[in-house]
Amino acid sequence: MPIATKKPAAKAKAQVAPAAGTNSDKDNGTAKAQPLLNQQGQILQSFGTVLPNLPLALDAKTRKSSVDQLNQILADTMSLRDLYKKHHWQTVGPTFYQLHLLFDKHYQEQSELIDEIAERIQVLGGLSIAMAPDVAELTAIPRPPRDREEVPVQLSRLLEAHQIILKEVRESAEKAADAGDDGTNDLLVSQVLRTNELQAWFLYEHVVDTPLTRAE
């Protein structure tokens, strides 16, 4: 009787995930794990608009006015923040250590204000500006040169920027109060106004022409 011989078992083939988009995606269990890249879709809301109906007890006209003013303040605050960082890096001279730290402290405080202002805009149903080109187009703060400037000039630029923002904030806070937008008024007065006033104080005391070692 002939002896039956076993055929050698076929080697299992390693499964290789096919490239995304092939017909085999669903077959090997990778389709749901594939990242969906390069997506585009419809715009949900156009810049410069506010949502018409929100449960805030504020009409759309009032909210639109506040959003427009807040976006201007936001653009200028973002410019001031970046101006502080520029001077933080580039300051020189006998007061380098003090100003290097002070400028960075003010930078951090302005960054916190930016988030508060932007979120207030969103709460009101508007859209906050976010990108550098939009800030450059909207800001009222003069653009500094790329060069390194003397410390008194750096301080003067910062003080001018603070004054621009403070003027805008006072006017916008008054308008918000008159329109019944107490939330915007509170943000502008209790946070933006007072922070900028305090920072301006720390700056303008540096440009008082007073003797350092001998009284006159």
C-alpha positions in Angstrom: 0.0 0.0 0.0 1.6 3.3 -1.0 2.5 5.7 1.8 0.7 9.1 1.6 3.1 12.0 1.8 2.1 15.4 3.3 2.5 18.4 1.1 4.6 21.2 2.8 2.4 23.8 4.3 2.3 27.0 2.3 4.1 30.0 4.1 1.7 32.6 5.3 2.0 35.8 3.3 2.5 39.0 5.3 -0.3 41.4 4.7 0.8 44.8 3.6 -1.6 47.7 3.9 -2.3 49.1 0.4 -2.0 52.8 -0.3 -4.8 55.0 0.8 -7.6 55.3 -1.7 -7.3 51.8 -3.2 -10.2 49.5 -3.4 -8.6 47.2 -0.9 -8.8 49.6 2.0 -12.1 48.1 3.4 -10.8 44.6 3.0 -7.7 44.8 5.3 -9.2 46.9 8.1 -7.2 50.1 7.6 -9.8 52.4 6.0 -11.0 53.8 9.3 -7.5 54.5 10.6 -6.4 56.4 7.5 -6.2 60.2 8.2 -8.4 62.3 5.9 -6.0 64.8 4.4 -6.3 68.0 2.3 -9.9 68.5 3.1 -11.9 71.6 2.0 -15.4 72.6 2.8 -17.9 75.4 3.0 -17.2 78.5 5.1 -19.4 78.4 8.2 -19.4 82.1 8.9 -18.0 85.1 7.0 -15.7 87.5 8.7 -17.4 90.8 9.7 -20.7 89.1 10.5 -22.4 88.2 13.8 -24.8 85.4 14.4 -28.3 86.8 14.3 -29.9 85.0 17.2 -28.0 84.2 20.5 -29.4 83.8 24.0 -27.4 86.8 25.4 -30.2 89.4 25.7 -28.2 91.6 23.3 -29.5 92.5 19.8 -27.4 91.8 16.8 -26.7 95.5 16.0 -25.3 96.0 19.5 -23.1 92.9 19.3 -21.9 93.8 15.8 -20.8 97.2 17.0 -18.9 95.7 20.0 -17.3 93.1 17.8 -16.0 95.7 15.3 -14.5 97.7 18.1 -13.0 94.7 19.9 -11.3 93.5 16.7 -9.6 96.8 16.3 -8.4 96.6 19.9 -7.4 93.0 19.3 -5.3 93.9 16.3 -3.5 96.7 18.2 -3.0 94.5 21.2 -1.4 91.8 19.1 0.9 94.4 17.5 1.9 95.7 21.0 2.5 92.2 22.2 4.9 91.5 19.3 6.6 94.9 19.8 7.3 93.9 23.3 8.9 90.6 22.2 11.0 92.4 19.6 12.4 94.8 22.2 12.8 91.9 24.7 15.2 90.3 22.2 16.9 93.5 20.9 17.3 95.7 24.0 20.9 96.6 25.0 22.9 98.8 27.4 23.1 99.2 31.2 19.4 98.5 31.7 19.5 95.4 29.6 18.7 92.9 32.4 15.8 94.9 33.9 14.2 95.7 30.6 14.8 92.3 29.1 12.7 90.8 32.0 10.1 93.6 32.0 9.4 93.5 28.3 8.9 89.7 28.5 6.6 90.1 31.5 4.5 92.7 29.6 4.5 90.4 26.6 3.0 87.6 28.6 0.3 89.9 30.1 -0.6 91.2 26.6 -0.9 87.6 25.4 -3.5 86.9 28.1 -5.4 90.0 27.1 -5.5 88.8 23.5 -7.1 85.6 24.5 -9.7 87.4 26.6 -10.6 89.9 23.8 -10.8 87.2 21.1 -13.0 85.0 23.2 -15.3 87.9 23.9 -15.7 88.5 20.2 -16.6 84.8 19.7 -19.1 85.0 22.6 -20.9 87.9 20.9 -21.3 85.8 17.8 -18.5 87.4 15.8 -15.2 86.2 14.4 -11.9 87.5 15.8 -8.9 88.2 13.6 -6.1 85.7 14.1 -3.5 85.8 11.4 -0.5 88.2 11.1 -1.4 89.6 7.7 -4.9 90.6 9.0 -3.3 92.2 12.0 -0.9 94.2 9.9 -3.8 95.4 7.7 -5.9 96.5 10.6 -3.6 97.8 13.3 -3.2 101.5 14.0 0.2 101.0 15.6 3.1 102.1 13.4 5.3 99.3 12.2 8.9 99.5 13.6 12.0 98.9 11.5 13.6 95.5 11.5 16.7 97.2 12.9 17.8 97.5 16.5 17.0 100.8 18.0 18.2 102.7 21.1 16.4 102.0 24.4 14.7 105.4 24.6 13.3 104.9 21.1 12.1 101.4 22.1 10.4 102.8 25.2 8.8 105.7 23.1 7.4 103.2 20.6 5.8 101.1 23.4 4.4 104.2 25.1 2.9 105.4 21.8 1.3 102.0 21.3 -0.2 102.0 24.8 -1.6 105.4 24.3 -3.3 104.4 21.0 -4.9 101.4 22.7 -5.9 103.3 25.8 -7.7 105.9 23.7 -9.6 103.1 21.8 -10.5 101.3 25.0 -11.9 104.3 26.7 -14.1 105.2 23.7 -15.2 101.6 23.2 -16.0 101.0 26.8 -18.2 104.1 26.9 -20.0 103.0 23.8 -20.5 99.5 25.2 -21.9 100.8 28.4 -24.3 103.1 26.6 -25.5 100.2 24.4 -26.0 97.9 27.5 -23.1 95.6 26.6 -21.9 95.4 30.2 -19.8 92.3 29.6 -17.7 94.1 27.0 -17.5 97.2 29.1 -16.3 95.2 32.1 -13.6 93.4 30.0 -12.3 96.7 28.6 -12.2 98.6 31.8 -11.2 96.0 34.4 -8.7 94.1 32.3 -7.5 95.9 29.1 -7.6 99.5 30.4 -6.0 98.8 33.8 -3.3 96.4 32.4 -2.2 99.0 29.8 -2.2 101.8 32.3 0.0 99.9 34.7 2.4 98.8 31.9 2.6 102.4 30.6 3.6 103.5 34.1 6.4 101.0 34.3 7.7 102.4 31.0 7.4 106.1 31.3 9.3 106.1 34.6 12.3 104.9 32.7 12.4 108.0 30.5 12.5 110.5 33.3 15.8 112.5 33.0 17.1 112.3 36.5 20.7 111.9 37.9 21.8 108.4 38.9 24.6 109.1 41.3 24.8 112.8 42.2 21.9 115.1 43.0 21.8 118.4 41.1 
